[in-house]
Amino acid sequence: MTNKKMMGVLGLLPILMVLGNSMLIPILPSIEEGLKIDESWSGWILSSFTVPAAVCIPFIGFLSDRFGRNMLIQYSLWIILTGSVLCVISAWLENPAFLFMGGRGLQGVGAAGTTPLAMALAGDLFKGEERTKVLGSLEVFNGIGKVAAPIIGAGLTIFLSWNHAFWIFPLLCVVILFGLKKNINGKQDGKRDYRLWKYAGDLADVFAAKSLLLLPLYLIGGIGLFLLFGILFFLSYHIENTFHIDGFFKGFSFIFPLGAMTIASTWCARSVKDDEGKGWCYMKWGIALMTVPLGALLFFHSLASLLFWITICFGGLGLILPVLNTFITGSVDEGERGFVVSMYGAARFLGVAMGPIAYSVWKEDVLKMYFISFLFSMINILLYVLVAYRKKGNIQNLRLN
């Protein structure tokens, strides 16, 4: 089993998760029309996927610590496959919304076992600098998925009806299942024969010792993804309704901000390696690069300005996420890693889930929306100050092994 093959299989998991929402952003109006729902409910097309995922992630993390990551990932893929088929079939019904939302919910339940378990499994299989590289690569795959997903979604609907775009999920699931069977050794996937009381006690000890470090890191990641998907949701409608750009060219416009995030993630992962001090520095500059552009949007409102400033903003997010992945994954032993990393995944999913819902309301007053976004970025500055202060006071609380 080569590291490249293993990284390739694990990397497809975040791509699968990202496709679950990012692929749909450019085609939301088409889905609304097909489902016969009002625009005010459109945020739930995305959130019906992310809310179940956020709820299920902690349980998936616990089960993976108890029964192994590989088995839980495979079960999750079969659930995604089933939900995707329901989404396709829903378009054939007279009232498709109910079955579609049910299928999206199943996709979300399955997605709970993708990126968080890929991160936990990478933490089990790799150590030190190699672990940082692999975790950074997962974030790069995540970014590649975000860049490609809008183009895939917009491109597929040129040739197919919106529901047939969902066949891409079963196809990816089959590929990943085959890759797992060929390349991942089940004996190395974090399985532990803990009794429940012993496992709960160990987790309580972990959070008692490290909660003031872990919780701010969770929130920084969650707020970053909240802003990302909220702004992308707004951008999708803003481009189509204000500038009348649709189809492939609307999907292409997402390349700039998401491409910046992917490039920044790639560079950050290669540069940080296992240098903890450099990681804190990159996180600081990443948060600054998110805050300044969101403040600038209060004064510059053209489409060119919007794309320019959010490109810088998402580049900053690209510096933050690989560092968070490394710090959180390396902060605990293998036996508790599934749950601790899954809680981080839950925070990220909640951000992804709530972003479209919040911005679907806030987009009615654009200036107010920009101001609220800026305030959220200021919260991340305060969280960074808190966690950096704790780190300096007791750096050993965050063990990077």
C-alpha positions as CSV (number, residue, x, y, z in Angstrom):
1,M,0.0,0.0,0.0
2,T,1.6,3.3,-1.1
3,N,1.1,6.6,0.7
4,K,0.0,8.1,-2.6
5,K,-2.7,5.5,-3.2
6,M,-3.9,5.9,0.4
7,M,-4.0,9.7,0.2
8,G,-5.9,9.5,-3.1
9,V,-8.6,7.3,-1.6
10,L,-8.9,9.5,1.6
11,G,-8.8,12.6,-0.6
12,L,-11.9,11.5,-2.5
13,L,-13.9,11.6,0.8
14,P,-13.8,15.4,1.3
15,I,-14.5,15.8,-2.4
16,L,-17.6,13.7,-2.0
17,M,-18.7,15.8,1.0
18,V,-18.0,19.1,-0.8
19,L,-20.0,18.1,-3.8
20,G,-23.0,17.6,-1.5
21,N,-23.6,21.3,-1.3
22,S,-21.1,23.2,-3.5
23,M,-22.3,21.4,-6.7
24,L,-25.8,22.6,-6.1
25,I,-25.1,26.3,-5.4
26,P,-25.1,27.4,-9.1
27,I,-28.2,25.3,-9.9
28,L,-30.4,26.2,-6.9
29,P,-32.9,28.2,-9.1
30,S,-33.4,25.1,-11.3
31,I,-33.9,22.8,-8.3
32,E,-36.4,25.2,-6.8
33,E,-38.4,25.2,-10.0
34,G,-38.2,21.4,-10.2
35,L,-39.3,21.0,-6.6
36,K,-42.0,23.7,-7.0
37,I,-40.9,25.5,-3.8
38,D,-40.6,29.2,-3.0
39,E,-37.2,30.9,-3.0
40,S,-37.5,31.5,0.7
41,W,-37.1,27.7,1.3
42,S,-34.1,27.4,-1.0
43,G,-31.6,27.6,1.9
44,W,-33.0,24.3,3.1
45,I,-32.0,22.6,-0.1
46,L,-28.4,22.9,1.2
47,S,-29.2,22.7,5.0
48,S,-31.2,19.5,4.7
49,F,-27.9,17.9,3.9
50,T,-25.7,19.7,6.4
51,V,-27.9,19.7,9.5
52,P,-28.3,15.9,9.7
53,A,-24.5,15.6,9.1
54,A,-23.7,18.0,11.9
55,V,-26.1,16.0,14.3
56,C,-24.7,12.6,13.3
57,I,-20.9,13.4,13.3
58,P,-20.3,13.1,17.1
59,F,-22.0,9.7,17.1
60,I,-20.1,8.6,14.0
61,G,-16.9,9.6,15.8
62,F,-17.7,7.6,18.8
63,L,-18.6,4.5,16.8
64,S,-15.4,4.8,14.7
65,D,-13.3,4.8,17.9
66,R,-15.2,1.7,19.0
67,F,-15.5,-0.3,15.8
68,G,-13.0,1.2,13.4
69,R,-12.9,4.0,10.8
70,N,-12.9,1.9,7.7
71,M,-16.1,0.1,8.5
72,L,-17.9,3.3,9.4
73,I,-16.7,5.0,6.2
74,Q,-18.0,2.2,4.1
75,Y,-21.5,2.2,5.8
76,S,-21.6,6.0,5.3
77,L,-20.9,5.6,1.6
78,W,-23.8,3.2,1.2
79,I,-26.1,5.6,2.9
80,I,-25.0,8.5,0.6
81,L,-25.6,6.2,-2.4
82,T,-29.1,5.4,-1.2
83,G,-30.0,9.1,-0.5
84,S,-28.6,10.1,-3.9
85,V,-30.9,7.7,-5.8
86,L,-33.9,9.0,-3.9
87,C,-33.0,12.5,-5.0
88,V,-32.9,11.4,-8.6
89,I,-36.2,9.5,-8.3
90,S,-37.9,12.4,-6.6
91,A,-38.1,14.5,-9.8
92,W,-40.4,11.8,-11.3
93,L,-43.1,12.5,-8.7
94,E,-45.9,15.0,-8.8
95,N,-44.9,16.5,-5.5
96,P,-41.2,15.8,-5.3
97,A,-40.0,18.1,-2.4
98,F,-40.7,15.6,0.4
99,L,-38.8,12.7,-1.1
100,F,-36.0,15.0,-2.3
101,M,-35.5,16.4,1.2
102,G,-35.5,12.9,2.6
103,G,-32.8,11.9,0.1
104,R,-30.8,14.9,1.0
105,G,-31.1,14.1,4.7
106,L,-29.8,10.6,4.0
107,Q,-26.9,12.1,2.1
108,G,-26.1,14.2,5.1
109,V,-26.2,11.3,7.5
110,G,-23.7,9.5,5.2
111,A,-21.6,12.6,4.8
112,A,-21.0,12.6,8.6
113,G,-18.6,9.6,7.9
114,T,-16.6,11.2,5.2
115,T,-14.2,14.1,5.9
116,P,-14.1,13.8,9.7
117,L,-13.3,10.1,9.6
118,A,-10.8,10.7,6.7
119,M,-9.0,13.2,9.0
120,A,-9.1,10.8,12.0
121,L,-7.9,7.9,9.9
122,A,-5.0,10.0,8.5
123,G,-4.1,10.9,12.1
124,D,-4.0,7.2,13.0
125,L,-1.9,6.1,10.0
126,F,0.7,9.0,9.9
127,K,2.9,10.8,12.4
128,G,4.8,14.0,12.7
129,E,5.6,15.9,9.5
130,E,4.0,13.2,7.3
131,R,0.7,13.6,9.2
132,T,0.8,17.4,8.6
133,K,1.4,16.8,4.9
134,V,-1.5,14.3,4.6
135,L,-3.9,16.5,6.6
136,G,-3.0,19.5,4.5
137,S,-3.6,17.4,1.3
138,L,-7.1,16.5,2.6
139,E,-7.8,20.2,2.8
140,V,-6.4,20.7,-0.7
141,F,-8.7,17.9,-2.0
142,N,-11.5,19.8,-0.1
143,G,-10.6,23.0,-1.9
144,I,-10.3,21.2,-5.3
145,G,-13.8,19.9,-4.7
146,K,-15.1,23.4,-3.9
147,V,-13.5,24.8,-7.1
148,A,-14.7,22.0,-9.4
149,A,-18.2,21.5,-7.8
150,P,-19.9,24.6,-9.1
151,I,-18.6,24.0,-12.6
152,I,-19.6,20.4,-12.5
153,G,-23.1,21.3,-11.3
154,A,-23.6,24.1,-13.9
155,G,-22.0,22.0,-16.7
156,L,-24.1,18.9,-16.0
157,T,-27.4,20.8,-16.1
158,I,-26.5,22.1,-19.6
159,F,-26.8,18.5,-20.9
160,L,-29.0,16.9,-18.2
161,S,-32.0,17.8,-16.0
162,W,-31.1,18.9,-12.5
163,N,-31.9,15.6,-10.8
164,H,-29.6,13.5,-13.0
165,A,-26.6,15.6,-11.7
166,F,-27.1,13.5,-8.5
167,W,-25.8,10.3,-10.2
168,I,-22.2,11.6,-9.6
169,F,-22.6,10.7,-6.0
170,P,-23.2,6.9,-6.5
171,L,-20.3,6.9,-9.0
172,L,-17.9,8.4,-6.5
173,C,-19.1,6.1,-3.7
174,V,-18.4,3.0,-5.8
175,V,-14.9,4.3,-6.7
176,I,-14.1,5.0,-3.0
177,L,-15.5,1.7,-1.8
178,F,-13.2,-0.1,-4.2
179,G,-10.2,2.0,-3.1
180,L,-10.9,1.3,0.5
181,K,-11.1,-2.4,-0.1
182,K,-7.8,-2.4,-2.0
183,N,-5.7,0.0,0.0
184,I,-6.8,0.5,3.7
185,N,-5.8,-2.0,6.3
186,G,-8.7,-2.4,8.8
187,K,-6.2,-3.3,11.6
188,Q,-4.8,0.2,11.5
189,D,-8.0,2.2,11.5
190,G,-8.4,3.3,15.2
191,K,-10.5,0.5,16.4
192,R,-10.3,0.1,20.2
193,D,-12.1,-2.4,22.5
194,Y,-13.0,0.3,25.1
195,R,-15.8,-0.2,27.5
196,L,-18.3,2.7,27.3
197,W,-17.6,4.0,30.8
198,K,-13.8,3.9,30.1
199,Y,-14.2,5.7,26.8
200,A,-16.4,8.4,28.3
201,G,-14.0,8.9,31.2
202,D,-11.1,9.3,28.8
203,L,-13.0,11.9,26.7
204,A,-14.0,13.8,29.9
205,D,-10.3,13.9,30.9
206,V,-9.4,15.2,27.4
207,F,-11.9,18.0,27.4
208,A,-11.3,18.9,31.0
209,A,-7.6,19.4,30.1
210,K,-7.9,20.9,26.7
211,S,-11.4,22.5,26.2
212,L,-10.1,26.0,26.5
213,L,-7.9,25.3,23.5
214,L,-10.1,23.0,21.5
215,L,-13.3,24.9,21.7
216,P,-12.0,28.1,20.3
217,L,-10.3,26.2,17.5
218,Y,-13.7,24.4,16.8
219,L,-15.4,27.8,16.6
220,I,-12.8,29.4,14.4
221,G,-13.3,26.6,11.8
222,G,-17.1,26.7,12.1
223,I,-17.3,30.5,11.7
224,G,-15.0,30.3,8.7
225,L,-17.2,27.7,6.9
226,F,-20.3,29.7,7.9
227,L,-19.0,32.7,6.2
228,L,-17.7,30.7,3.2
229,F,-21.0,29.0,2.4
230,G,-23.2,32.0,3.3
231,I,-21.3,34.3,1.0
232,L,-21.2,31.7,-1.8
233,F,-25.0,31.3,-1.4
234,F,-25.4,35.1,-1.7
235,L,-23.1,35.2,-4.7
236,S,-25.1,32.6,-6.6
237,Y,-28.3,34.7,-6.4
238,H,-26.5,38.0,-6.7
239,I,-24.8,37.0,-10.0
240,E,-28.0,35.6,-11.6
241,N,-30.6,38.1,-10.4
242,T,-28.5,41.3,-10.6
243,F,-26.2,40.7,-13.5
244,H,-28.2,38.0,-15.3
245,I,-25.3,35.6,-15.6
246,D,-26.3,32.0,-15.5
247,G,-25.2,28.5,-16.4
248,F,-21.5,27.6,-17.0
249,F,-20.3,31.2,-16.7
250,K,-21.9,31.6,-13.3
251,G,-20.2,28.4,-12.2
252,F,-16.9,29.7,-13.6
253,S,-17.1,32.8,-11.4
254,F,-16.7,30.7,-8.3
255,I,-13.2,29.6,-9.4
256,F,-11.6,32.8,-8.2
257,P,-12.5,32.7,-4.5
258,L,-12.4,28.9,-4.2
259,G,-9.2,28.7,-6.2
260,A,-7.5,31.2,-3.9
261,M,-8.5,29.0,-0.9
262,T,-7.2,25.9,-2.6
263,I,-3.8,27.5,-3.5
264,A,-3.5,28.9,0.0
265,S,-4.3,25.5,1.6
266,T,-1.7,23.8,-0.6
267,W,1.0,26.3,0.2
268,C,0.2,26.3,3.9
269,A,0.3,22.5,4.2
270,R,3.7,22.3,2.5
271,S,5.1,25.2,4.4
272,V,3.9,24.4,8.0
273,K,5.1,20.8,8.1
274,D,5.4,20.1,11.9
275,D,6.4,23.7,12.8
276,E,3.9,24.6,15.5
277,G,5.1,28.2,15.7
278,K,4.6,28.7,12.0
279,G,1.1,27.2,12.2
280,W,0.0,29.8,14.8
281,C,1.5,32.6,12.6
282,Y,-0.4,31.4,9.5
283,M,-3.6,31.2,11.5
284,K,-3.1,34.8,12.7
285,W,-2.5,36.1,9.1
286,G,-5.4,34.0,7.7
287,I,-7.9,35.5,10.2
288,A,-6.6,39.0,9.3
289,L,-7.0,38.3,5.6
290,M,-10.6,37.3,6.2
291,T,-11.4,40.3,8.4
292,V,-10.0,43.2,6.2
293,P,-11.8,42.2,3.0
294,L,-15.2,41.7,4.8
295,G,-14.7,45.2,6.2
296,A,-13.9,46.6,2.8
297,L,-17.2,45.2,1.4
298,L,-19.0,47.8,3.4
299,F,-17.7,50.4,1.0
300,F,-17.2,48.6,-2.3
301,H,-20.3,46.9,-3.8
302,S,-19.7,46.2,-7.5
303,L,-19.4,42.6,-8.8
304,A,-15.7,43.1,-9.5
305,S,-15.1,44.4,-6.0
306,L,-17.1,41.6,-4.5
307,L,-15.2,38.9,-6.3
308,F,-11.8,40.6,-5.5
309,W,-12.5,41.0,-1.8
310,I,-14.0,37.5,-1.2
311,T,-11.1,36.0,-3.2
312,I,-8.7,37.5,-0.6
313,C,-11.0,36.5,2.2
314,F,-11.2,32.8,1.1
315,G,-7.4,32.8,0.6
316,G,-7.2,33.7,4.3
317,L,-9.5,30.8,5.1
318,G,-7.2,28.6,3.1
319,L,-4.3,29.4,5.5
320,I,-6.5,28.7,8.6
321,L,-8.0,25.3,7.8
322,P,-4.9,23.1,7.4
323,V,-3.5,24.5,10.6
324,L,-6.7,23.7,12.5
325,N,-6.7,20.2,11.0
326,T,-3.2,19.5,12.2
327,F,-3.6,21.0,15.7
328,I,-6.9,19.3,16.5
329,T,-6.0,15.9,15.0
330,G,-2.7,15.9,16.8
331,S,-4.0,17.0,20.1
332,V,-5.2,13.6,21.4
333,D,-4.3,9.9,21.4
334,E,-5.6,7.5,18.8
335,G,-8.3,6.1,21.0
336,E,-10.1,9.4,21.4
337,R,-9.2,10.9,18.1
338,G,-12.4,9.9,16.3
339,F,-14.7,11.8,18.7
340,V,-12.5,14.8,19.1
341,V,-12.0,15.3,15.4
342,S,-15.6,14.6,14.7
343,M,-16.7,17.3,17.1
344,Y,-14.5,19.6,15.0
345,G,-16.3,18.2,11.9
346,A,-19.6,18.9,13.5
347,A,-18.6,22.6,14.1
348,R,-17.6,22.9,10.5
349,F,-20.9,21.2,9.3
350,L,-23.0,23.5,11.5
351,G,-21.3,26.5,9.9
352,V,-22.0,25.1,6.4
353,A,-25.6,24.3,7.4
354,M,-26.4,27.7,9.0
355,G,-24.6,29.9,6.4
356,P,-27.2,29.5,3.6
357,I,-30.1,29.8,6.0
358,A,-28.8,33.0,7.6
359,Y,-27.7,34.6,4.3
360,S,-31.0,33.8,2.6
361,V,-32.6,36.2,5.2
362,W,-29.7,38.7,5.3
363,K,-29.4,39.1,1.5
364,E,-32.5,41.3,1.5
365,D,-30.4,44.0,3.1
366,V,-26.9,43.7,1.5
367,L,-25.2,46.4,3.6
368,K,-26.4,44.9,6.8
369,M,-25.3,41.4,5.6
370,Y,-21.8,42.7,5.0
371,F,-21.7,44.3,8.4
372,I,-22.8,41.1,10.1
373,S,-20.2,39.2,8.2
374,F,-17.5,41.6,9.4
375,L,-18.7,41.1,13.0
376,F,-18.3,37.3,12.7
377,S,-14.7,37.8,11.4
378,M,-14.1,40.0,14.5
379,I,-15.3,37.2,16.7
380,N,-12.6,34.9,15.1
381,I,-10.0,37.5,16.0
382,L,-11.1,37.4,19.7
383,L,-11.1,33.6,19.6
384,Y,-7.6,33.6,18.2
385,V,-6.4,36.0,20.9
386,L,-8.0,33.7,23.5
387,V,-6.4,30.5,22.2
388,A,-3.0,32.1,21.5
389,Y,-2.9,33.4,25.1
390,R,-3.8,29.9,26.4
391,K,-1.1,28.4,24.1
392,K,1.6,30.7,25.5
393,G,0.5,30.0,29.0
394,N,0.5,26.2,28.7
395,I,1.7,25.1,25.3
396,Q,1.9,21.4,26.4
397,N,-1.9,21.3,26.6
398,L,-1.9,21.0,22.8
399,R,0.3,18.0,22.1
400,L,1.3,17.7,18.4
401,N,2.6,14.2,17.9
